[in-house]
Amino acid sequence: MKAAIIGAGLAGLRVANRLRDAGAEVSIFEKARGPSGRLATRRTGEGHFDHGAQYFTARMPKFVAQVDDWCRRGIVAEWQGRMVSLDDGVVSREKEPPKRFVGIPRMSAIARDLAGDIPAEFSARVESVQREGQLWTLVTEDGENRRGFDVVVMAVPAPQAVPLLAPAPLLARRVSDLRMLPCHALMLRFESELEVEFDAAFVRSSSLGWIARNSSKPGRDEGQTWVLHSTAGWSQSHLDLEPEETLELLLAALAVALGRPLPAVGSFAAHRWLYARPAGSYAETTVWDTKLGLGACGDWTHGDRVEDAFESAEALADVIHADLFERSHPPHGKR
């Protein structure tokens, strides 16, 4: 069996591993230059910044086991940063913080570990999928279509999955009902210390939703490096800002949230996540058409956490594995 996975974030990479382990010939197609999805790290002249997912927790037994394995191999470590809530200058510390984990030396290390040696094409944008007989063809932007797949999985944000699911109209309609929310990420290096007694904060009553001292995470570059995330509501109202405008407005919000002037900014970068997190979750456990061998996965099928992406991949891989196994090995008397 040949399987194509479109998208090299956590969900797509986990499905790819599961199907390969079951004996499938798997190929990954990713429009970006490398694996990560929202486990993303931006490299700048001033170092590396985790500008997507900031950390993750682990509750589900399978994911706990995966995190334990990553920790043993040095791919992941616990982030013991000082975490608070910040509301109009009032700092509230967590009473019973959960264990929070990060990739080492950056979040994208997790995706690179999962990608391993699975064949992958990067900078490969898939525009649609088409049925040719009993097999699938990926119609790509470069005009060199990829053919001969029994199974295709879209591991991309829900709005990007909808057009790719066009051959399965019922699935496409269901997925189209799910909205995803934007977020602006601002990456900063201050010229002097930002004097606060915490390493990260959930910000209330602000256009900011989150701030984090990136350099407080294990294995990171030293220095005054910070990542700021806007709220979804603010991003929806400011989708087309230039980077300099994003810097000006979010810095002003940070000064208000902290109730103090800020050090001078040495350098910065900005990124807009158009599909940062789902507004809700998919109504069913999996997105899969048995007859067509076409499906989708992502955190949006279960929630908005890193663990939800993993759980979504597990659920879809289980369905595909059972489906294909039953086709290849029907019960006795039904051959």
Backbone torsions as a table, in degrees:
resi	resn	phi	psi	omega
1	MET	NA	136.8	177.0
2	LYS	-109.9	131.3	-178.0
3	ALA	-125.1	136.5	175.0
4	ALA	-109.8	129.1	176.5
5	ILE	-111.9	119.7	179.6
6	ILE	-100.3	108.4	-177.6
7	GLY	116.7	126.5	-176.3
8	ALA	-116.6	42.5	167.3
9	GLY	-87.9	-170.2	-176.3
10	LEU	-58.5	-46.2	-177.1
11	ALA	-62.6	-48.5	-179.1
12	GLY	-62.9	-41.1	-179.2
13	LEU	-67.9	-36.9	178.4
14	ARG	-67.4	-42.9	175.8
15	VAL	-60.8	-43.8	179.8
16	ALA	-58.1	-43.8	178.5
17	ASN	-63.8	-44.2	-179.1
18	ARG	-62.6	-44.3	-178.4
19	LEU	-69.7	-37.9	177.0
20	ARG	-63.6	-43.0	179.2
21	ASP	-62.7	-25.8	178.7
22	ALA	-84.7	-2.2	176.3
23	GLY	106.5	3.7	180.0
24	ALA	-78.5	154.2	171.5
25	GLU	-91.8	109.9	-168.8
26	VAL	-110.4	138.7	173.2
27	SER	-130.0	138.4	-179.9
28	ILE	-109.6	139.5	177.9
29	PHE	-126.7	125.5	-174.6
30	GLU	-137.2	131.3	-177.6
31	LYS	-73.4	-24.0	179.3
32	ALA	-79.9	178.8	-176.1
33	ARG	-85.2	-4.7	179.1
34	GLY	-166.5	173.7	179.8
35	PRO	-77.1	147.1	170.8
36	SER	168.6	-45.5	-170.6
37	GLY	61.6	-130.5	179.5
38	ARG	-88.2	3.6	166.6
39	LEU	-85.3	59.0	-163.9
40	ALA	-103.7	149.7	175.2
41	THR	-132.1	130.8	177.8
42	ARG	-99.4	126.3	175.3
43	ARG	-93.9	126.2	177.6
44	THR	-125.3	176.6	176.8
45	GLY	-65.9	-16.4	-179.6
46	GLU	-101.2	6.3	179.8
47	GLY	126.0	-159.5	-176.6
48	HIS	-113.0	143.9	179.1
49	PHE	-130.9	130.3	169.9
50	ASP	-79.2	101.8	-174.3
51	HIS	-105.5	-1.6	174.8
52	GLY	-102.9	-123.6	177.1
53	ALA	-58.3	132.1	-173.8
54	GLN	-89.0	-28.9	-178.9
55	TYR	-170.2	179.3	172.6
56	PHE	-150.2	159.5	174.6
57	THR	-114.0	169.6	-178.2
58	ALA	-137.9	123.6	179.5
59	ARG	-127.5	-43.7	-177.5
60	MET	-67.8	133.8	-175.2
61	PRO	-50.7	-44.8	-179.0
62	LYS	-64.3	-38.9	-179.8
63	PHE	-73.2	-36.4	175.1
64	VAL	-58.6	-43.7	179.0
65	ALA	-63.1	-39.7	178.5
66	GLN	-64.9	-42.8	179.7
67	VAL	-64.9	-40.0	176.8
68	ASP	-59.1	-42.0	178.6
69	ASP	-64.4	-44.4	177.9
70	TRP	-60.1	-41.3	-179.8
71	CYS	-63.8	-42.9	179.6
72	ARG	-61.1	-34.1	-176.4
73	ARG	-94.3	3.6	176.3
74	GLY	77.4	16.9	177.8
75	ILE	-83.5	-28.6	-174.6
76	VAL	-135.5	150.2	173.6
77	ALA	-145.2	158.9	177.6
78	GLU	-74.6	137.2	175.1
79	TRP	-97.3	111.9	-177.2
80	GLN	-102.6	35.1	178.4
81	GLY	-65.7	155.8	179.2
82	ARG	-79.2	113.1	-172.9
83	MET	-108.5	134.9	-178.0
84	VAL	-140.5	172.8	165.3
85	SER	-108.3	142.5	-176.0
86	LEU	-127.0	119.1	-176.8
87	ASP	-134.9	104.2	-179.1
88	ASP	51.8	46.0	177.4
89	GLY	84.9	-8.5	179.1
90	VAL	-90.5	123.5	-177.5
91	VAL	-99.9	127.9	177.3
92	SER	-122.4	124.2	-178.4
93	ARG	-87.7	151.9	178.3
94	GLU	-69.7	141.7	178.7
95	LYS	-84.7	-45.5	-179.4
96	GLU	-133.6	76.3	-176.7
97	PRO	-66.8	141.3	174.6
98	PRO	-74.7	164.7	171.8
99	LYS	-70.4	130.1	178.2
100	ARG	-117.2	137.5	-175.1
101	PHE	-120.8	152.3	176.1
102	VAL	-138.0	157.2	174.0
103	GLY	-73.5	154.7	-178.7
104	ILE	-123.0	127.8	1.5
105	PRO	-87.7	6.3	177.8
106	ARG	-156.3	164.4	-175.0
107	MET	-60.5	-35.2	-177.8
108	SER	-64.6	-13.9	178.1
109	ALA	-61.2	-30.1	179.9
110	ILE	-65.3	-47.0	180.0
111	ALA	-64.7	-39.2	-179.8
112	ARG	-65.7	-35.6	177.1
113	ASP	-66.2	-44.1	-180.0
114	LEU	-67.2	-35.2	-179.4
115	ALA	-64.8	-38.8	176.0
116	GLY	47.0	-128.0	-178.6
117	ASP	-107.6	18.8	176.9
118	ILE	-67.3	131.2	-179.8
119	PRO	-56.5	129.8	-177.1
120	ALA	-143.3	142.3	172.2
121	GLU	-112.5	121.8	177.3
122	PHE	-103.5	164.1	-171.6
123	SER	54.3	36.6	-178.7
124	ALA	-119.9	100.5	-177.8
125	ARG	-91.5	120.2	177.0
126	VAL	-92.8	122.7	-176.2
127	GLU	-93.4	-29.7	177.9
128	SER	-164.4	168.1	174.0
129	VAL	-123.2	141.6	-176.6
130	GLN	-131.6	144.4	178.8
131	ARG	-87.6	127.4	174.6
132	GLU	-126.4	98.5	-173.1
133	GLY	68.7	-122.2	179.2
134	GLN	-100.3	6.2	-174.9
135	LEU	-122.2	164.9	-178.1
136	TRP	-106.4	145.1	171.9
137	THR	-118.6	134.4	174.1
138	LEU	-92.3	121.7	178.8
139	VAL	-91.2	114.3	-171.0
140	THR	-108.4	159.6	-177.2
141	GLU	-63.1	-31.8	-176.2
142	ASP	-81.2	-2.7	177.8
143	GLY	84.1	-6.0	178.1
144	GLU	-99.0	85.2	-173.4
145	ASN	-66.9	145.8	179.9
146	ARG	-102.3	128.2	-170.5
147	ARG	-121.5	163.7	167.1
148	GLY	91.6	28.9	-177.9
149	PHE	-100.5	135.8	175.9
150	ASP	-80.9	-32.8	-175.2
151	VAL	-133.2	139.6	173.6
152	VAL	-130.2	130.5	177.9
153	VAL	-120.2	127.1	174.8
154	MET	-94.3	109.2	179.2
155	ALA	-109.9	65.4	-175.5
156	VAL	-135.4	166.5	176.3
157	PRO	-55.2	149.5	-174.0
158	ALA	-50.8	-47.6	-179.0
159	PRO	-61.6	-29.3	177.9
160	GLN	-80.3	-23.9	178.7
161	ALA	-74.8	-30.1	-173.1
162	VAL	-55.8	-53.6	-179.4
163	PRO	-65.2	-29.6	178.5
164	LEU	-72.9	-22.0	178.4
165	LEU	-89.8	9.2	-177.1
166	ALA	-52.7	-36.2	178.1
167	PRO	-66.1	-13.4	176.1
168	ALA	-119.6	78.3	-170.9
169	PRO	-55.6	-36.7	-179.3
170	LEU	-64.4	-45.1	177.6
171	LEU	-62.9	-43.6	-178.3
172	ALA	-60.1	-42.2	179.9
173	ARG	-64.1	-41.7	-178.9
174	ARG	-65.3	-43.7	-178.7
175	VAL	-68.9	-32.2	-177.6
176	SER	-64.8	-18.4	178.6
177	ASP	-74.8	-14.0	-174.7
178	LEU	-93.8	124.3	178.8
179	ARG	-94.2	151.1	172.2
180	MET	-122.8	147.5	-171.3
181	LEU	-105.3	147.1	-178.8
182	PRO	-87.3	169.5	175.3
183	CYS	-157.5	139.0	172.0
184	HIS	-98.8	133.9	175.8
185	ALA	-111.7	130.5	177.6
186	LEU	-117.9	125.5	-178.3
187	MET	-109.3	123.1	-171.7
188	LEU	-126.9	145.0	163.8
189	ARG	-122.6	114.6	178.4
190	PHE	-81.9	150.7	-179.7
191	GLU	-76.3	-21.7	176.0
192	SER	-141.1	174.6	-172.1
193	GLU	-67.5	135.4	169.5
194	LEU	-85.7	106.9	-168.9
195	GLU	-83.2	88.9	175.1
196	VAL	-133.4	154.0	-176.5
197	GLU	-98.9	40.4	176.0
198	PHE	-153.4	167.0	-179.7
199	ASP	-108.6	-20.1	178.4
200	ALA	-158.0	152.9	-178.0
201	ALA	-148.5	138.0	165.8
202	PHE	-83.7	119.7	-172.8
203	VAL	-97.8	131.9	179.0
204	ARG	-108.2	159.4	174.0
205	SER	52.3	46.6	-174.1
206	SER	-154.7	163.2	170.8
207	SER	-75.8	-11.5	172.6
208	LEU	-91.4	141.5	174.5
209	GLY	-108.4	-21.1	-172.2
210	TRP	-158.5	140.9	169.7
211	ILE	-136.9	144.8	-178.5
212	ALA	-148.9	138.6	172.3
213	ARG	-79.7	98.9	-176.3
214	ASN	-56.9	-35.7	-177.5
215	SER	-71.7	-7.9	177.7
216	SER	-81.0	-12.5	-179.7
217	LYS	-78.1	146.5	-178.5
218	PRO	-61.1	137.7	175.4
219	GLY	82.4	4.2	-175.8
220	ARG	-88.2	166.9	174.2
221	ASP	-62.6	144.6	177.1
222	GLU	-78.2	163.9	176.9
223	GLY	117.4	177.8	-177.0
224	GLN	-88.7	70.8	179.1
225	THR	-104.5	128.9	-176.7
226	TRP	-131.7	150.3	174.2
227	VAL	-121.7	130.4	177.3
228	LEU	-115.9	134.5	174.0
229	HIS	-116.1	134.2	176.0
230	SER	-79.6	168.4	170.2
231	THR	-77.7	160.4	178.4
232	ALA	-64.8	-40.2	-179.2
233	GLY	-61.0	-42.3	179.0
234	TRP	-65.0	-43.8	-179.4
235	SER	-63.4	-39.5	179.4
236	GLN	-60.9	-30.5	179.8
237	SER	-87.5	-8.2	-175.7
238	HIS	-135.5	40.1	-173.0
239	LEU	-61.2	-33.5	-170.2
240	ASP	-105.1	25.7	179.5
241	LEU	-67.4	145.2	168.9
242	GLU	-75.5	156.4	-179.3
243	PRO	-53.9	-41.1	-178.9
244	GLU	-64.7	-34.9	177.7
245	GLU	-70.1	-39.2	176.7
246	THR	-60.7	-44.2	177.7
247	LEU	-58.3	-50.2	-176.0
248	GLU	-60.3	-47.9	-173.7
249	LEU	-73.1	-41.2	-178.4
250	LEU	-76.4	-30.5	172.7
251	LEU	-64.0	-41.4	177.6
252	ALA	-62.0	-40.2	178.5
253	ALA	-65.7	-37.2	178.4
254	LEU	-65.4	-43.2	178.9
255	ALA	-60.7	-40.3	178.2
256	VAL	-66.7	-44.4	-178.3
257	ALA	-61.9	-37.2	-179.0
258	LEU	-85.7	-19.9	-178.6
259	GLY	69.7	34.9	-178.4
260	ARG	-160.6	159.5	175.3
261	PRO	-67.2	157.8	-178.7
262	LEU	-105.7	153.4	172.2
263	PRO	-64.5	163.8	176.4
264	ALA	-65.2	145.5	178.5
265	VAL	-88.5	124.1	178.2
266	GLY	-80.8	-39.8	179.0
267	SER	-159.4	161.1	179.3
268	PHE	-155.9	163.1	170.4
269	ALA	-147.1	152.1	-179.9
270	ALA	-129.0	149.3	178.7
271	HIS	-143.9	137.5	174.8
272	ARG	-105.7	118.7	172.5
273	TRP	-90.4	106.1	-179.1
274	LEU	-70.1	-33.6	179.5
275	TYR	-122.3	74.2	-174.2
276	ALA	-81.2	-40.0	-177.7
277	ARG	-156.4	150.6	179.3
278	PRO	-75.2	147.6	176.6
279	ALA	-78.1	-19.5	177.3
280	GLY	-153.7	-156.5	176.2
281	SER	-134.6	157.1	-178.9
282	TYR	-62.7	144.8	-172.1
283	ALA	-73.9	-18.5	-177.2
284	GLU	-118.1	166.3	-174.9
285	THR	-68.2	-41.1	-176.7
286	THR	-136.1	158.3	174.9
287	VAL	-111.9	99.8	-171.8
288	TRP	-156.3	133.3	173.9
289	ASP	-110.9	110.0	-174.9
290	THR	-61.9	-44.4	-176.2
291	LYS	-66.1	-38.9	-175.6
292	LEU	-87.9	-21.8	-173.9
293	GLY	68.8	41.5	-174.8
294	LEU	-130.6	133.6	-178.8
295	GLY	-160.5	-177.3	-178.8
296	ALA	-149.6	157.4	176.2
297	CYS	-152.8	167.4	-179.5
298	GLY	158.7	168.0	-179.1
299	ASP	-56.8	-29.7	-176.4
300	TRP	-62.6	-15.4	176.1
301	THR	-80.2	-15.8	-176.1
302	HIS	-128.1	-30.7	-175.9
303	GLY	174.8	-139.6	-179.6
304	ASP	-138.5	17.6	-178.4
305	ARG	-102.3	163.6	174.3
306	VAL	-57.2	-43.0	179.4
307	GLU	-61.6	-31.4	178.3
308	ASP	-66.2	-34.7	176.1
309	ALA	-63.7	-42.9	178.3
310	PHE	-63.3	-45.0	-178.4
311	GLU	-64.7	-38.2	177.1
312	SER	-61.8	-43.5	178.5
313	ALA	-63.6	-42.0	178.3
314	GLU	-60.3	-46.0	-177.8
315	ALA	-62.8	-44.3	-179.5
316	LEU	-68.9	-41.3	178.9
317	ALA	-61.5	-38.4	177.8
318	ASP	-61.4	-44.5	-178.8
319	VAL	-65.7	-45.9	-179.5
320	ILE	-63.0	-44.4	-178.6
321	HIS	-61.4	-46.9	-179.6
322	ALA	-64.6	-41.5	-179.3
323	ASP	-62.1	-50.2	-177.4
324	LEU	-70.2	-34.9	178.2
325	PHE	-64.7	-42.3	-179.7
326	GLU	-66.8	-34.0	177.2
327	ARG	-66.4	-42.0	-175.6
328	SER	-80.5	-28.2	-177.0
329	HIS	-131.6	71.1	-177.9
330	PRO	-63.9	154.8	179.1
331	PRO	-56.6	153.3	-178.5
332	HIS	-54.9	133.3	179.1
333	GLY	92.8	-5.8	-179.2
334	LYS	-116.9	19.9	179.7
335	ARG	-76.6	NA	NA
